[in-house]
Amino acid sequence: MTVISIKAVVPRPGIGELTARATEIRTFVRKQAEQTEANRQVSAEAIERMRAAGLFRIMTPAIYGGYEYGFDALVPVVAEVAAGCGSSGWVFSLGVVHQWLVATMPQEAQDEYWSDPGAISGGSYPPVGKVVRVDGGYRLSGNWGFTSGCDHMQWLFLGGMIPPASDGAPLKPAFFMVPRADVTLDDNWFTMGLAGTGSKNTVADNIFVPAHRVVMVSDLLAGTTPGAAVHANPFYRQSMLSSLPFALVAPVLGMAEGALADFIDMAKVRTTRGAVAGGNNRMAEFATIQSRVAEATGSIEAARLTIHHALEKAQIAGLAGGQAALDVRLQNRLAQAFSVRLLVQAVDALFAASGGQSIFISKPIQRSWRDAHAAGVHVSMNWDAVSTMYGQYALGLEPKGQY
């Protein structure tokens, strides 16, 4: 297929405009949030509104009709959606960032994928798939968990270990891009948080994956993927783990921002009902409430600054070409986990001060609290896993983990 540049007919909106479009989505998904949880997946209408607003094009290469923005654009736009519904923001963010991942593939795979300009994808990265070499590609089988938004995706990225071409060589991890229609979904998604993400199990049974729909994890980490040679923008040469996990951090930023806005709106007008102490007083007049607002605001702002500083370092490394230096990769992994820790602390401070009325399912702040904690245990942002890895590096030991 011949790729034709359509830059002239697809104007590139500014980040402010994209964020404004996301504000409209935020309002819509907030109204649907309780039903989204009950359905255990984001509605098809919400996904279509995101698509119609052009929001899935943020990271898509310009030659395929995209805006070719980086993670600095993803973060505020995703956070805006997640402030209305954490599950919707989570699925949206993965739909956006996987456009970047598609752009790292060989051009034949990109042409195939974007033959449908509205295509979006998700995936599950653990290399648990059984891979067999065959003529022209591979046979892939396995069962992957946590495939967020899989009901709405046209393609999925699944992890597997490629067997060696010769005896004695090590297996190599890779991502396999497969049509959603080639796999089946096992609906096991019954969770306390991020309940609306529909992150079901994905099952593949000896499906064929042509060689052009495979990218090696080593190339993703080094910024030397086939797609890096297709696109001039250095954004597509960024080391995967220096940047991609920020697509998981961004929804948590939105959850915390949404919780703070909801808390302030509630505290401004609520009169307490305390039977023993504090009854019939305006909530906003309590020093403890004022302090919680300040604590959450400071935590959110600190997280935001940490995120943007780390993204700047990843961008500079991408411009230099090749794999980001070890210290940059580990510092960015630390920034990802620590910013989520700050954001969860912000939501904790607000929820603890919200009172009994906030435990009802109809109240948004309890959903933000559950969603933020669910996001915080993700392996890419789990504080215990990432902090010990960084500590090992800082103390001169070999770091054990994902970096």
Secondary structure, 3 states (H helix, E strand, C coil): CCCCCCHHHCCCCCHHHHHHHHHHHHHHHHHHHHHHHHHCCCCHHHHHHHHHCCHHHCCCCHHHCCCCCCHHHHHHHHHHHHCCCHHHHHHHHHHHHHHHHHCCCCHHHHHHHCCCCCCCEEEEEEEEEEEEEECCEEEEEEEEEEECCHHHCCEEEEEEEECCCCCCCCCEEEEEEEEHHHCEEECCCCCCCCHHHCCEEEEEEEEEEEHHHEEEHHHHHHCCCHHHHCCCCHHHHCCHHHHCCHHHHHHHHHHHHHHHHHHHHHHHHCECCCCCCCCCCEHHHCHHHHHHHHHHHHHHHHHHHHHHHHHHHHHHHHHHCCCCCHHHHHHHHHHHHHHHHHHHHHHHHHHHCCCHHHHCCCCHHHHHHHHHHHHHCCCCCCHHHHHHHHHHHHCCCCCCCCC
